[in-house]
Amino acid sequence: MRTLEPQRPLAVATSTLDGDVLARLATIDAAVTASQLTSALSRGSLEGVRRALARLVKQGVVTAAAVGARGQQYRFNNDHVAAPAIVALARLTEEVQRRFQDLLRQWEAPPVYAALFGSWATTSASADSDLDVFLVRPREVDASVWEGQVIQLQRVATSWTGNDTRAFVLDDDEIESAAVAADPALAQILREGIALHGDPDAFRRRVTRAQRGKA
């Protein structure tokens, strides 16, 4: 199974520069120049982007409009029959988040807090990146129930993307430990994490209090 790359979402279907250009255009509601697109992409030269745009315009999924004497701006064609499928692929990170949220809501013993973190949260993941999920385990929970849920989450989420899913689990009372609160991983979660379940503001306040030694 091909793994997914948040920074290159259409790579699951095509590894060409055309896919990267199309994914970027599909997520912005604006007309842009080839130069602007080149600056926004993680790879590709200006000439390569121009050639990709020419191919996409010929296919009809991108439209071009003259600007000034020689310039052109490009826009994703939302009326194209393939537009819904392209947009769905371009927004795969949001779909992964939604699936996590739906799954966690169904848990018999839901986490106190859960968040997506790491390269998937920053959309900088490659095909080899893990899918990192942070979970705060409730204080009163059946161990077998909890472990079964976590194992299921890792298995199911890996099937969604092809990327290995890794759960970073802390017990609820550990959040109030100053030593644990000082863990660089928690700092990363606070800075970049995308909330999947629970109150992110309440979680941040608890960690901050523990870091200050006032919990």
N, C-alpha and C positions, 0 to 999 in steps of 0.2 A: 504494500500500500504506500502510495506517495505521501510524504509528510507535507504539512502546510507551513507557509512562511508568512507571518503577518505583514512583513514589509514588502512582500511580493505575492499577494494573495492569488493572482491568476496563474502563478507558477504550478499550481496543482493541475492545471489544464494545459498550459503552454509555458515553456521556459524562455520564450523569446522576449525581446525588448518590447514588442508590440503588446504583450500582456501587461507589462509594467506600466506602459503609457496608458493603456485602456483602463487599468485599475485606478490609476490616479485621476483620470478624467471623470470616471464614474462616481467618484466620491466628492466632487466639487461642483457646485452649481454656478459655474462662471466660465467665461471664455478666457483662454490663456494663450500665450505665445509659446513657440517651440523652446525658446530660451528659458522661459519661466518653468516649463515642464522639466527641462533638463536639470535645472537647479533643484527641483523638488524630488528627483529620483535618486536612488542609491547607486545607479550605474547608467552607462550609456553616454555617448558623446552627443553634441548638438546635431551633428550631421546624421547620426544614427537615429535620434529622436525624430528628426524631420522625415527620414525615410519611413519610419514606423507610422508616423501620422499620415503620410501620403497613402500608405496601404490601408489604414483604417478608414480614411475618407473614401477611398475607392470601394470599400466593403459597406459603407453607409452607416457604420456605428459611430462615426465622428463626423461633424460638419465643420467646414472651414469658411471663414468670412474675411474679406480683404479689409485691411486697416492701413490707412495712409497710402503712399504711392506703391510700396512693395511689400508691406508687412501682411501677416495673416494671423488670425486668432482661431483657436480650435475649441470645440465644445462637444461634450458627450451627447449623442442623439437618444434622448429618453423615449422617443417614439418608435425606435427600432424594435422589431419583434424579439430580438435577443436581449434587449435592455434589462428586463427583470432578472434574467439569469446572470448577466454580467454584474449587475449591482449586488446581487446576493453573494457572489464570490468575492467582490471587492470589499464587502463588509463582513468577512468571515470572522473577524475578531469579535464583533458585536454579537454574532450568532453563537459563538462559543460562550461568551458571557451569559447570554440568555439561557442556554442549555444548562450551564452550571446553576444559575439561579432557580430554574425549574426543578432540577434534581434535588437541590438542597431543601427546597420547600417541601418536598415529599418525604424527607427523612423522618423516621420515628423519633430520633433524638437529634434535632438540628444543632449546628454549631452556634456558640455564642456570637462568633464573628467569623466571616470567611472573606478572603480576597484573592484575586488573581495578582501575581507579582512576577518580577523577573522580566526577561526579554519579551514575553508575550504581552505583558502589561504596557510595555513601552513600544510595542510593534517593531522591535529590532531583532526578533528571533530569526534564526536560520532554520533550514530543514532539519538540522541536527539538534536544535534546542529542545530542552525539556519544557513541559507545560507545568509551571509551578503554581500550586494552590496552598494558601495559608488557612489553617483551620484552628479555631479555639474550641477545645473540648469542654463541654459543660462539667460542672463539679459533681453532679449526681447523675451518672449515666451507667447503664450496664456495659461492661467492658466488651463483651462479645458483640452486642448490638453496634456499638461505636466502631469497633474494628471492622466488622462486616460492611458497614456503610463506607468507610474510608477505602477499603479494598475495592468495593464496587465502583466508587467514584473514579479511582485511578484506572480501573479496567475500562469503564465506559468512556471516560474522557479521552483515553488513548485511542479508542476506536473512532472517535469523532474526527481526530486530526492526523493520526499516525505518529504523533510525537509522544514520547514517554511522559506520562503524567506523574509528578512527584508531589506528595502532600507533606507540608511542613506543619506538624501538629504541636501545639502547646496546650497544657492544661490551663483552665481558666484562672486558677490561683497563681500560676506561674507569671501571669501578666503583671502581678503586683510585686514581683521580685525585682529589686533594682538591678541585680546582676543580669537577669534575663532581659529586662527592659533596655539594657545597654548593648544588647546583641546587635551587630551591624545589620543582620537580616531584618530585624524589626524596624530599624531606621529606614531601610529600603522599602519595606512594606508601607510605612507611614508616608514616605515621600512619593512613591510611584504606584502603590497598590490600588487596584480597582475593586471596590466593595462588591461582593456577591451576595452576602447575607449578613444581617445585623446592622447595628448603628455605627458607622465609621467615626462619627464625632465622639461618641462615648468611648470607643476603643482608643482613639487618640488621646483623650483626656486621661484615661487610666494609665497608659504607657508614659505619658508626660509626667504624671504625678509620681510614678515609680522611679523615673529617671531622676527626679528631684529629691527622692528619698522621703516623700511625704505620704505615700500610700499607706 
